[in-house]
Amino acid sequence: MKRFEVKNKAIYSEKGECLLGFREIGSHACYMIYGVLKSKEKARSAKPGPGHEEIILAMKGDLEVTGYYSGSLKEGFALHLVGNQGCLLENRGEAEAVYVIAGGHSEVGCH
């Protein structure tokens, strides 16, 4: 069993994210991104790409989303994206926001 520290890696990374993917887990079946957006930060583009799907979860704080889906993604709510459906995540709040993006391959998108 592998355990991964993601929160501090995200906080101290330049992009504000920690990715658990093939390098960490040795599998192309799934991946997970733990991300932190500072107050008033507009920094994260989400687009799974062909053959992939992603679920974006607002874990802490509300996110403003524009693109394929536009509107507020309230804390505790999730959004599902497929293929080239893309959007931009923004934190318009006064406090830090945290999101998780979990993704994997669609039936037609295996490596």
Residue frames relative to the residue before (quaternion, step in Angstrom):
aa qw qx qy qz dx dy dz
M 1.0000 0.0000 0.0000 0.0000 0.00 0.00 0.00
K 0.1953 -0.7674 0.6022 0.1013 3.54 -0.94 0.95
R 0.1373 -0.7517 0.6388 0.0900 3.54 -1.15 0.73
F 0.1554 -0.8063 0.5689 0.0460 3.54 -1.04 0.80
E 0.2963 -0.7178 0.6045 0.1776 3.54 -0.99 0.90
V 0.0602 -0.8508 0.5221 0.0055 3.59 -0.40 1.14
K 0.6171 0.5951 -0.3580 0.3700 3.59 0.95 -0.82
N 0.7321 0.4172 -0.2532 0.4753 3.61 0.66 -1.02
K 0.6028 0.5443 -0.3648 0.4554 3.59 1.06 -0.62
A 0.6600 0.4965 -0.3029 0.4756 3.59 1.01 -0.79
I 0.6613 0.5288 -0.3078 0.4340 3.56 0.86 -0.98
Y 0.7807 0.3579 -0.1771 0.4807 3.58 0.91 -0.92
S 0.5403 0.6036 -0.4246 0.4043 3.60 1.22 0.09
E 0.6332 -0.5556 0.3902 0.3716 3.55 -1.20 0.55
K 0.7327 0.4152 -0.2244 0.4903 3.60 1.01 -0.84
G 0.4449 -0.6996 0.4553 0.3245 3.59 1.21 -0.24
E 0.6669 0.4754 -0.2979 0.4905 3.56 1.21 0.50
C 0.1594 -0.7228 0.6591 0.1328 3.48 -1.37 0.43
L 0.1646 -0.7950 0.5811 0.0562 3.57 -0.73 1.10
L 0.1065 -0.7323 0.6685 0.0745 3.53 -1.01 0.92
G 0.1783 0.7918 -0.5557 0.1803 3.53 -0.35 1.26
F 0.8520 -0.1608 0.1135 0.4850 3.54 -1.23 -0.55
R 0.6539 0.5289 -0.3286 0.4298 3.61 0.86 -0.89
E 0.7325 0.4316 -0.2319 0.4727 3.55 0.97 -0.85
I 0.8154 0.2792 -0.1282 0.4906 3.60 0.87 -0.91
G 0.4262 -0.7415 0.4364 0.2794 3.59 1.26 -0.21
S 0.6837 0.4329 -0.2826 0.5151 3.58 1.19 0.43
H 0.3502 -0.7186 0.5630 0.2096 3.55 -1.16 0.69
A 0.4551 0.7307 -0.4252 0.2797 3.61 1.26 -0.13
C 0.8177 -0.0319 0.0637 0.5712 3.59 0.96 -0.79
Y 0.0703 -0.7658 0.6358 0.0658 3.53 -1.35 0.25
M 0.1344 -0.7783 0.6073 0.0863 3.54 -1.27 0.34
I 0.1352 -0.7680 0.6231 0.0612 3.54 -1.07 0.84
Y 0.1455 -0.7431 0.6490 0.0731 3.56 -0.93 1.00
G 0.0223 0.8458 -0.5295 0.0609 3.57 -0.53 1.13
V 0.2044 -0.7560 0.6140 0.0985 3.50 -1.24 0.66
L 0.0934 -0.7674 0.6323 0.0500 3.57 -0.92 0.95
K 0.3906 -0.7161 0.5306 0.2304 3.55 -0.75 1.04
S 0.7017 -0.4446 0.3468 0.4356 3.55 -1.30 0.27
K 0.8522 0.0972 -0.1243 0.4989 3.56 -0.98 1.01
E 0.4736 0.6855 -0.4360 0.3401 3.61 1.20 0.34
K 0.0994 -0.7525 0.6508 0.0167 3.53 -1.01 0.98
A 0.2708 0.8354 -0.4269 0.2157 3.53 0.19 1.21
R 0.7515 0.4429 -0.2293 0.4318 3.58 1.05 -0.44
S 0.1465 -0.7518 0.6399 0.0628 3.51 -0.79 1.13
A 0.1012 -0.7937 0.5988 0.0344 3.58 -0.85 0.96
K 0.2272 0.7377 -0.6033 0.2006 3.54 -0.76 1.11
P 0.3697 -0.7803 0.4542 0.2195 3.59 -0.27 1.21
G 0.3585 -0.7263 0.5068 0.2952 3.60 0.93 -0.87
P 0.7060 -0.4759 0.3155 0.4190 3.55 -1.24 0.41
G 0.8287 0.2146 -0.1756 0.4862 3.55 -0.96 0.93
H 0.6976 0.4250 -0.2698 0.5099 3.59 1.26 0.14
E 0.1375 -0.7506 0.6383 0.1015 3.52 -1.33 0.41
E 0.0900 -0.7957 0.5973 0.0443 3.57 -1.14 0.62
I 0.1895 -0.7157 0.6573 0.1405 3.50 -1.28 0.57
I 0.1554 -0.7792 0.6037 0.0650 3.57 -0.78 1.06
L 0.0920 -0.8009 0.5916 0.0056 3.57 -0.74 1.10
A 0.2851 -0.7138 0.6134 0.1815 3.58 -0.88 0.97
M 0.1783 -0.8355 0.5153 0.0671 3.57 -0.25 1.29
K 0.7908 0.0301 0.0220 0.6109 3.57 0.99 -0.86
G 0.8014 0.1778 -0.1607 0.5479 3.57 -0.61 1.09
D 0.4745 -0.6474 0.5187 0.2944 3.52 -1.33 0.24
L 0.2259 -0.7605 0.5955 0.1262 3.55 -1.12 0.74
E 0.2910 -0.6980 0.6201 0.2088 3.54 -1.14 0.67
V 0.1256 -0.8081 0.5753 0.0145 3.57 -0.78 1.08
T 0.0049 -0.7740 0.6332 -0.0007 3.56 -1.03 0.86
G 0.5615 0.5801 -0.4533 0.3778 3.55 -1.11 0.70
Y 0.8327 -0.0215 0.0505 0.5509 3.57 -0.90 -0.96
Y 0.7386 0.1202 -0.0815 0.6583 3.54 1.08 -0.81
S 0.0462 -0.7892 0.6117 0.0286 3.58 -0.93 0.82
G 0.5144 0.6040 -0.4850 0.3679 3.53 -0.88 1.01
S 0.6411 -0.5107 0.4032 0.4069 3.51 -1.31 -0.22
L 0.1670 -0.7351 0.6486 0.1051 3.55 -1.04 0.87
K 0.2418 -0.8189 0.5110 0.0990 3.54 -0.08 1.36
E 0.6582 -0.5001 0.3933 0.4024 3.55 -1.25 0.56
G 0.7935 0.2743 -0.2257 0.4942 3.55 -0.86 1.02
F 0.6491 0.4838 -0.3168 0.4942 3.59 1.29 -0.07
A 0.2192 -0.7812 0.5765 0.0963 3.56 -1.20 0.61
L 0.2153 -0.7477 0.6208 0.0955 3.52 -1.33 0.50
H 0.2395 -0.7754 0.5722 0.1181 3.60 -0.97 0.88
L 0.0598 -0.7888 0.6117 0.0070 3.59 -0.86 1.01
V 0.1343 -0.7839 0.6040 0.0514 3.56 -1.12 0.78
G 0.8729 0.0551 -0.0425 0.4830 3.55 -1.03 0.86
N 0.8331 -0.1916 0.1649 0.4920 3.56 -0.74 -1.09
Q 0.3812 0.6844 -0.5172 0.3447 3.58 1.19 0.42
G 0.0223 0.8381 -0.5414 0.0632 3.57 -0.40 1.19
C 0.0042 0.7871 -0.6167 -0.0088 3.52 -1.25 0.42
L 0.3758 -0.6945 0.5712 0.2240 3.52 -1.35 0.30
L 0.2419 -0.7677 0.5813 0.1191 3.57 -0.93 0.97
E 0.0116 -0.7982 0.6011 -0.0360 3.55 -0.94 0.94
N 0.2489 -0.7353 0.6107 0.1563 3.54 -1.11 0.75
R 0.1012 -0.8181 0.5653 0.0305 3.58 -0.38 1.21
G 0.5278 0.6657 -0.3856 0.3600 3.56 1.30 -0.06
E 0.6092 -0.5676 0.4311 0.3478 3.53 -1.38 0.16
A 0.7269 0.3746 -0.2180 0.5327 3.60 1.21 -0.46
E 0.6592 -0.4927 0.4011 0.4022 3.55 -1.32 0.32
A 0.1924 -0.7600 0.6097 0.1166 3.58 -1.12 0.71
V 0.1769 -0.7731 0.6027 0.0886 3.56 -1.12 0.71
Y 0.0236 -0.7893 0.6135 -0.0044 3.56 -1.02 0.86
V 0.1907 -0.7328 0.6371 0.1441 3.53 -1.31 0.39
I 0.1058 -0.7561 0.6434 0.0566 3.54 -1.01 0.90
A 0.0601 -0.7804 0.6224 -0.0012 3.56 -0.68 1.15
G 0.0405 0.8324 -0.5484 0.0692 3.55 -0.75 0.99
G 0.0157 0.7825 -0.6224 0.0077 3.47 -1.35 0.24
H 0.6632 -0.5165 0.3813 0.3847 3.50 -1.34 -0.14
S 0.4163 -0.6355 0.5868 0.2802 3.51 -1.18 0.70
E 0.7176 -0.4394 0.3005 0.4491 3.58 -1.21 0.23
V 0.7475 0.4010 -0.2269 0.4785 3.59 0.95 -0.83
G 0.7020 0.5347 -0.2568 0.3941 3.59 1.21 -0.24
C 0.3389 0.7581 -0.5151 0.2125 3.59 0.96 0.60
H 0.4835 -0.6571 0.5006 0.2895 3.56 -1.19 0.60
